[in-house]
């Protein structure tokens, strides 16, 4: 068994793929096209809830919301 640590992964988030969850081998990853997984499936990037990629365009994000007293 071997281990590997990616220099672009910080707390489970990939700095190289615009803040997506770290999924080794996904498009944009430094491993993309260099490794083959047993199931043959290349993972797709997935962004955490609240990330701007998960918001329909034109809708404000949570940072622009105001609280009502």
Biopython code that builds the backbone (N, CA, C, O; Angstrom):
import numpy as np
from Bio.PDB.StructureBuilder import StructureBuilder

atoms = [
    (1, "UNK", "N", (0.859, -1.168, 0.000)),
    (1, "UNK", "CA", (0.000, 0.000, 0.000)),
    (1, "UNK", "C", (0.903, 1.229, 0.000)),
    (1, "UNK", "O", (1.963, 1.233, 0.627)),
    (2, "UNK", "N", (0.482, 2.246, -0.694)),
    (2, "UNK", "CA", (1.253, 3.487, -0.717)),
    (2, "UNK", "C", (0.334, 4.664, -0.433)),
    (2, "UNK", "O", (-0.886, 4.567, -0.564)),
    (3, "UNK", "N", (0.930, 5.758, -0.049)),
    (3, "UNK", "CA", (0.155, 6.961, 0.227)),
    (3, "UNK", "C", (0.671, 8.106, -0.626)),
    (3, "UNK", "O", (1.807, 8.088, -1.100)),
    (4, "UNK", "N", (-0.172, 9.087, -0.810)),
    (4, "UNK", "CA", (0.202, 10.233, -1.623)),
    (4, "UNK", "C", (-0.524, 11.443, -1.097)),
    (4, "UNK", "O", (-1.701, 11.355, -0.747)),
    (5, "UNK", "N", (0.150, 12.566, -1.033)),
    (5, "UNK", "CA", (-0.473, 13.804, -0.608)),
    (5, "UNK", "C", (-0.340, 14.838, -1.711)),
    (5, "UNK", "O", (0.750, 15.046, -2.243)),
    (6, "UNK", "N", (-1.418, 15.471, -2.051)),
    (6, "UNK", "CA", (-1.417, 16.457, -3.130)),
    (6, "UNK", "C", (-1.114, 17.842, -2.566)),
    (6, "UNK", "O", (-1.701, 18.239, -1.560)),
    (7, "UNK", "N", (-0.208, 18.580, -3.199)),
    (7, "UNK", "CA", (0.104, 19.922, -2.722)),
    (7, "UNK", "C", (-1.031, 20.924, -2.967)),
    (7, "UNK", "O", (-1.008, 22.021, -2.410)),
    (8, "UNK", "N", (-2.021, 20.566, -3.790)),
    (8, "UNK", "CA", (-3.137, 21.464, -4.098)),
    (8, "UNK", "C", (-4.354, 21.233, -3.214)),
    (8, "UNK", "O", (-5.315, 22.000, -3.281)),
    (9, "UNK", "N", (-4.333, 20.185, -2.382)),
    (9, "UNK", "CA", (-5.461, 19.839, -1.517)),
    (9, "UNK", "C", (-5.278, 20.491, -0.148)),
    (9, "UNK", "O", (-4.263, 20.287, 0.518)),
    (10, "UNK", "N", (-6.276, 21.278, 0.261)),
    (10, "UNK", "CA", (-6.263, 21.915, 1.577)),
    (10, "UNK", "C", (-7.599, 21.640, 2.244)),
    (10, "UNK", "O", (-8.641, 22.112, 1.788)),
    (11, "UNK", "N", (-7.563, 20.874, 3.324)),
    (11, "UNK", "CA", (-8.792, 20.520, 4.061)),
    (11, "UNK", "C", (-9.856, 19.904, 3.157)),
    (11, "UNK", "O", (-11.041, 20.206, 3.297)),
    (12, "UNK", "N", (-9.446, 19.055, 2.245)),
    (12, "UNK", "CA", (-10.388, 18.355, 1.369)),
    (12, "UNK", "C", (-10.824, 19.136, 0.152)),
    (12, "UNK", "O", (-11.600, 18.628, -0.657)),
    (13, "UNK", "N", (-10.342, 20.369, -0.002)),
    (13, "UNK", "CA", (-10.713, 21.225, -1.138)),
    (13, "UNK", "C", (-9.525, 21.349, -2.076)),
    (13, "UNK", "O", (-8.386, 21.481, -1.627)),
    (14, "UNK", "N", (-9.786, 21.307, -3.382)),
    (14, "UNK", "CA", (-8.738, 21.406, -4.393)),
    (14, "UNK", "C", (-8.562, 22.869, -4.830)),
    (14, "UNK", "O", (-9.480, 23.477, -5.381)),
    (15, "UNK", "N", (-7.373, 23.416, -4.576)),
    (15, "UNK", "CA", (-7.078, 24.784, -5.011)),
    (15, "UNK", "C", (-6.860, 24.871, -6.513)),
    (15, "UNK", "O", (-6.996, 25.946, -7.098)),
    (16, "UNK", "N", (-6.525, 23.760, -7.138)),
    (16, "UNK", "CA", (-6.253, 23.759, -8.578)),
    (16, "UNK", "C", (-7.536, 23.732, -9.407)),
    (16, "UNK", "O", (-7.560, 24.257, -10.519)),
    (17, "UNK", "N", (-8.600, 23.127, -8.881)),
    (17, "UNK", "CA", (-9.863, 22.989, -9.612)),
    (17, "UNK", "C", (-10.933, 23.886, -8.968)),
    (17, "UNK", "O", (-12.004, 23.413, -8.590)),
    (18, "UNK", "N", (-10.633, 25.157, -8.853)),
    (18, "UNK", "CA", (-11.582, 26.196, -8.442)),
    (18, "UNK", "C", (-12.394, 25.861, -7.189)),
    (18, "UNK", "O", (-13.590, 26.148, -7.130)),
    (19, "UNK", "N", (-11.755, 25.259, -6.195)),
    (19, "UNK", "CA", (-12.435, 25.015, -4.928)),
    (19, "UNK", "C", (-13.340, 23.806, -4.886)),
    (19, "UNK", "O", (-14.177, 23.702, -3.989)),
    (20, "UNK", "N", (-13.200, 22.877, -5.835)),
    (20, "UNK", "CA", (-14.006, 21.649, -5.818)),
    (20, "UNK", "C", (-13.482, 20.722, -4.720)),
    (20, "UNK", "O", (-12.341, 20.846, -4.276)),
    (21, "UNK", "N", (-14.345, 19.786, -4.290)),
    (21, "UNK", "CA", (-13.861, 18.761, -3.375)),
    (21, "UNK", "C", (-12.717, 18.019, -4.058)),
    (21, "UNK", "O", (-12.744, 17.824, -5.273)),
    (22, "UNK", "N", (-11.725, 17.610, -3.296)),
    (22, "UNK", "CA", (-10.600, 16.866, -3.852)),
    (22, "UNK", "C", (-11.075, 15.465, -4.255)),
    (22, "UNK", "O", (-11.514, 14.673, -3.422)),
    (23, "UNK", "N", (-10.972, 15.188, -5.554)),
    (23, "UNK", "CA", (-11.309, 13.864, -6.089)),
    (23, "UNK", "C", (-10.180, 13.489, -7.033)),
    (23, "UNK", "O", (-10.199, 13.876, -8.202)),
    (24, "UNK", "N", (-9.187, 12.732, -6.541)),
    (24, "UNK", "CA", (-8.006, 12.415, -7.355)),
    (24, "UNK", "C", (-8.382, 11.895, -8.745)),
    (24, "UNK", "O", (-9.196, 10.983, -8.890)),
    (25, "UNK", "N", (-7.770, 12.500, -9.753)),
    (25, "UNK", "CA", (-7.978, 12.084, -11.131)),
    (25, "UNK", "C", (-9.051, 12.848, -11.879)),
    (25, "UNK", "O", (-9.216, 12.642, -13.081)),
    (26, "UNK", "N", (-9.801, 13.742, -11.197)),
    (26, "UNK", "CA", (-10.854, 14.484, -11.899)),
    (26, "UNK", "C", (-10.236, 15.431, -12.921)),
    (26, "UNK", "O", (-9.052, 15.756, -12.834)),
    (27, "UNK", "N", (-11.037, 15.874, -13.890)),
    (27, "UNK", "CA", (-10.547, 16.793, -14.902)),
    (27, "UNK", "C", (-10.015, 18.052, -14.210)),
    (27, "UNK", "O", (-10.706, 18.654, -13.388)),
    (28, "UNK", "N", (-8.799, 18.440, -14.544)),
    (28, "UNK", "CA", (-8.146, 19.584, -13.929)),
    (28, "UNK", "C", (-7.139, 19.184, -12.862)),
    (28, "UNK", "O", (-6.250, 19.965, -12.524)),
    (29, "UNK", "N", (-7.269, 17.982, -12.332)),
    (29, "UNK", "CA", (-6.347, 17.451, -11.325)),
    (29, "UNK", "C", (-4.995, 17.147, -11.973)),
    (29, "UNK", "O", (-4.932, 16.828, -13.161)),
    (30, "UNK", "N", (-3.923, 17.247, -11.198)),
    (30, "UNK", "CA", (-2.601, 16.949, -11.757)),
    (30, "UNK", "C", (-2.450, 15.466, -12.112)),
    (30, "UNK", "O", (-1.527, 15.092, -12.836)),
    (31, "UNK", "N", (-3.349, 14.626, -11.606)),
    (31, "UNK", "CA", (-3.314, 13.203, -11.954)),
    (31, "UNK", "C", (-4.148, 12.867, -13.181)),
    (31, "UNK", "O", (-4.060, 11.756, -13.704)),
    (32, "UNK", "N", (-4.964, 13.822, -13.649)),
    (32, "UNK", "CA", (-5.856, 13.559, -14.783)),
    (32, "UNK", "C", (-5.068, 13.066, -15.995)),
    (32, "UNK", "O", (-4.132, 13.723, -16.449)),
    (33, "UNK", "N", (-5.458, 11.907, -16.510)),
    (33, "UNK", "CA", (-4.812, 11.317, -17.680)),
    (33, "UNK", "C", (-3.526, 10.570, -17.383)),
    (33, "UNK", "O", (-2.950, 9.949, -18.277)),
    (34, "UNK", "N", (-3.066, 10.621, -16.130)),
    (34, "UNK", "CA", (-1.819, 9.947, -15.764)),
    (34, "UNK", "C", (-2.053, 8.648, -15.011)),
    (34, "UNK", "O", (-1.151, 7.817, -14.895)),
    (35, "UNK", "N", (-3.267, 8.475, -14.500)),
    (35, "UNK", "CA", (-3.590, 7.271, -13.742)),
    (35, "UNK", "C", (-4.856, 6.637, -14.296)),
    (35, "UNK", "O", (-5.679, 7.309, -14.918)),
    (36, "UNK", "N", (-5.002, 5.355, -14.067)),
    (36, "UNK", "CA", (-6.207, 4.631, -14.459)),
    (36, "UNK", "C", (-6.777, 4.003, -13.199)),
    (36, "UNK", "O", (-6.063, 3.333, -12.454)),
    (37, "UNK", "N", (-8.051, 4.218, -12.966)),
    (37, "UNK", "CA", (-8.691, 3.646, -11.796)),
    (37, "UNK", "C", (-9.269, 2.281, -12.143)),
    (37, "UNK", "O", (-9.578, 1.996, -13.300)),
    (38, "UNK", "N", (-9.406, 1.464, -11.142)),
    (38, "UNK", "CA", (-9.859, 0.096, -11.351)),
    (38, "UNK", "C", (-11.200, 0.024, -12.066)),
    (38, "UNK", "O", (-11.402, -0.835, -12.924)),
    (39, "UNK", "N", (-12.129, 0.931, -11.715)),
    (39, "UNK", "CA", (-13.455, 0.899, -12.350)),
    (39, "UNK", "C", (-13.460, 1.591, -13.710)),
    (39, "UNK", "O", (-14.453, 1.513, -14.434)),
    (40, "UNK", "N", (-12.360, 2.272, -14.072)),
    (40, "UNK", "CA", (-12.248, 2.921, -15.376)),
    (40, "UNK", "C", (-12.998, 4.238, -15.497)),
    (40, "UNK", "O", (-13.027, 4.833, -16.574)),
    (41, "UNK", "N", (-13.609, 4.707, -14.400)),
    (41, "UNK", "CA", (-14.391, 5.940, -14.424)),
    (41, "UNK", "C", (-13.529, 7.112, -13.954)),
    (41, "UNK", "O", (-12.866, 7.038, -12.919)),
    (42, "UNK", "N", (-13.552, 8.193, -14.735)),
    (42, "UNK", "CA", (-12.852, 9.415, -14.344)),
    (42, "UNK", "C", (-13.824, 10.258, -13.527)),
    (42, "UNK", "O", (-14.898, 10.609, -14.015)),
    (43, "UNK", "N", (-13.452, 10.591, -12.268)),
    (43, "UNK", "CA", (-14.378, 11.372, -11.447)),
    (43, "UNK", "C", (-14.613, 12.776, -12.003)),
    (43, "UNK", "O", (-13.713, 13.376, -12.591)),
    (44, "UNK", "N", (-15.802, 13.285, -11.818)),
    (44, "UNK", "CA", (-16.138, 14.651, -12.213)),
    (44, "UNK", "C", (-15.956, 15.564, -11.009)),
    (44, "UNK", "O", (-16.124, 15.122, -9.872)),
    (45, "UNK", "N", (-15.614, 16.831, -11.235)),
    (45, "UNK", "CA", (-15.505, 17.756, -10.111)),
    (45, "UNK", "C", (-16.857, 17.966, -9.425)),
    (45, "UNK", "O", (-17.895, 18.031, -10.083)),
    (46, "UNK", "N", (-16.830, 18.070, -8.108)),
    (46, "UNK", "CA", (-18.019, 18.334, -7.305)),
    (46, "UNK", "C", (-17.665, 19.471, -6.359)),
    (46, "UNK", "O", (-16.644, 19.415, -5.673)),
    (47, "UNK", "N", (-18.503, 20.505, -6.318)),
    (47, "UNK", "CA", (-18.238, 21.662, -5.476)),
    (47, "UNK", "C", (-19.061, 21.589, -4.210)),
    (47, "UNK", "O", (-20.178, 21.071, -4.224)),
    (48, "UNK", "N", (-18.516, 22.110, -3.100)),
    (48, "UNK", "CA", (-19.248, 22.108, -1.831)),
    (48, "UNK", "C", (-20.527, 22.941, -1.910)),
    (48, "UNK", "O", (-20.628, 23.837, -2.749)),
    (49, "UNK", "N", (-21.502, 22.658, -1.049)),
    (49, "UNK", "CA", (-22.726, 23.461, -1.015)),
    (49, "UNK", "C", (-22.389, 24.931, -0.767)),
    (49, "UNK", "O", (-21.511, 25.244, 0.038)),
    (50, "UNK", "N", (-23.081, 25.820, -1.453)),
    (50, "UNK", "CA", (-22.852, 27.243, -1.291)),
    (50, "UNK", "C", (-21.793, 27.819, -2.213)),
    (50, "UNK", "O", (-21.663, 29.039, -2.309)),
    (51, "UNK", "N", (-21.029, 26.966, -2.897)),
    (51, "UNK", "CA", (-20.022, 27.455, -3.840)),
    (51, "UNK", "C", (-20.736, 28.080, -5.028)),
    (51, "UNK", "O", (-21.804, 27.614, -5.423)),
    (52, "UNK", "N", (-20.160, 29.123, -5.598)),
    (52, "UNK", "CA", (-20.829, 29.842, -6.686)),
    (52, "UNK", "C", (-21.163, 28.950, -7.878)),
    (52, "UNK", "O", (-22.086, 29.273, -8.627)),
    (53, "UNK", "N", (-20.457, 27.851, -8.083)),
    (53, "UNK", "CA", (-20.771, 26.950, -9.199)),
    (53, "UNK", "C", (-22.064, 26.184, -8.965)),
    (53, "UNK", "O", (-22.653, 25.666, -9.914)),
    (54, "UNK", "N", (-22.514, 26.104, -7.722)),
    (54, "UNK", "CA", (-23.758, 25.392, -7.400)),
    (54, "UNK", "C", (-24.973, 26.306, -7.432)),
    (54, "UNK", "O", (-26.096, 25.829, -7.272)),
    (55, "UNK", "N", (-24.781, 27.607, -7.633)),
    (55, "UNK", "CA", (-25.862, 28.584, -7.628)),
    (55, "UNK", "C", (-26.330, 28.871, -9.041)),
    (55, "UNK", "O", (-25.500, 29.090, -9.923)),
    (56, "UNK", "N", (-27.617, 28.878, -9.281)),
    (56, "UNK", "CA", (-28.096, 29.289, -10.603)),
    (56, "UNK", "C", (-27.654, 30.727, -10.865)),
    (56, "UNK", "O", (-27.658, 31.549, -9.949)),
    (57, "UNK", "N", (-27.283, 31.034, -12.079)),
    (57, "UNK", "CA", (-26.798, 32.374, -12.387)),
    (57, "UNK", "C", (-27.866, 33.419, -12.112)),
    (57, "UNK", "O", (-29.057, 33.188, -12.321)),
    (58, "UNK", "N", (-27.415, 34.566, -11.641)),
    (58, "UNK", "CA", (-28.318, 35.659, -11.353)),
    (58, "UNK", "C", (-28.850, 35.674, -9.934)),
    (58, "UNK", "O", (-29.413, 36.682, -9.506)),
    (59, "UNK", "N", (-28.690, 34.582, -9.188)),
    (59, "UNK", "CA", (-29.165, 34.566, -7.810)),
    (59, "UNK", "C", (-28.043, 34.967, -6.872)),
    (59, "UNK", "O", (-26.901, 34.550, -7.064)),
    (60, "UNK", "N", (-28.344, 35.764, -5.865)),
    (60, "UNK", "CA", (-27.305, 36.178, -4.924)),
    (60, "UNK", "C", (-26.894, 35.018, -4.036)),
    (60, "UNK", "O", (-27.681, 34.108, -3.775)),
    (61, "UNK", "N", (-25.672, 35.061, -3.581)),
    (61, "UNK", "CA", (-25.167, 34.034, -2.677)),
    (61, "UNK", "C", (-25.459, 34.363, -1.226)),
    (61, "UNK", "O", (-25.988, 35.434, -0.928)),
    (62, "UNK", "N", (-25.120, 33.457, -0.320)),
    (62, "UNK", "CA", (-25.423, 33.664, 1.101)),
    (62, "UNK", "C", (-24.678, 34.864, 1.680)),
    (62, "UNK", "O", (-25.129, 35.441, 2.670)),
    (63, "UNK", "N", (-23.547, 35.253, 1.086)),
    (63, "UNK", "CA", (-22.778, 36.379, 1.605)),
    (63, "UNK", "C", (-23.499, 37.711, 1.392)),
    (63, "UNK", "O", (-23.160, 38.699, 2.043)),
    (64, "UNK", "N", (-24.488, 37.757, 0.491)),
    (64, "UNK", "CA", (-25.213, 39.003, 0.252)),
    (64, "UNK", "C", (-26.539, 39.063, 1.007)),
    (64, "UNK", "O", (-27.267, 40.051, 0.909)),
    (65, "UNK", "N", (-26.851, 38.009, 1.758)),
    (65, "UNK", "CA", (-28.121, 37.978, 2.500)),
    (65, "UNK", "C", (-28.023, 38.865, 3.739)),
    (65, "UNK", "O", (-26.950, 39.014, 4.325)),
    (66, "UNK", "N", (-29.128, 39.438, 4.121)),
    (66, "UNK", "CA", (-29.176, 40.240, 5.338)),
    (66, "UNK", "C", (-30.109, 39.564, 6.323)),
    (66, "UNK", "O", (-31.076, 38.903, 5.942)),
    (67, "UNK", "N", (-29.797, 39.744, 7.601)),
    (67, "UNK", "CA", (-30.624, 39.123, 8.637)),
    (67, "UNK", "C", (-31.724, 40.080, 9.054)),
    (67, "UNK", "O", (-31.520, 41.292, 9.128)),
    (68, "UNK", "N", (-32.894, 39.519, 9.323)),
    (68, "UNK", "CA", (-34.009, 40.294, 9.851)),
    (68, "UNK", "C", (-34.048, 40.127, 11.352)),
    (68, "UNK", "O", (-33.970, 38.998, 11.836)),
    (69, "UNK", "N", (-34.168, 41.216, 12.119)),
    (69, "UNK", "CA", (-34.174, 41.088, 13.593)),
    (69, "UNK", "C", (-35.402, 40.397, 14.113)),
    (69, "UNK", "O", (-35.545, 40.219, 15.322)),
]
sb = StructureBuilder()
sb.init_structure("model")
sb.init_model(0)
sb.init_chain("A")
sb.init_seg("    ")
for serial, (resi, resn, name, xyz) in enumerate(atoms, 1):
    if name == "N":
        sb.init_residue(resn, " ", resi, " ")
    sb.init_atom(name, np.array(xyz, "f"), 0.0, 1.0, " ", f" {name:<3s}", serial, name[0])
structure = sb.get_structure()
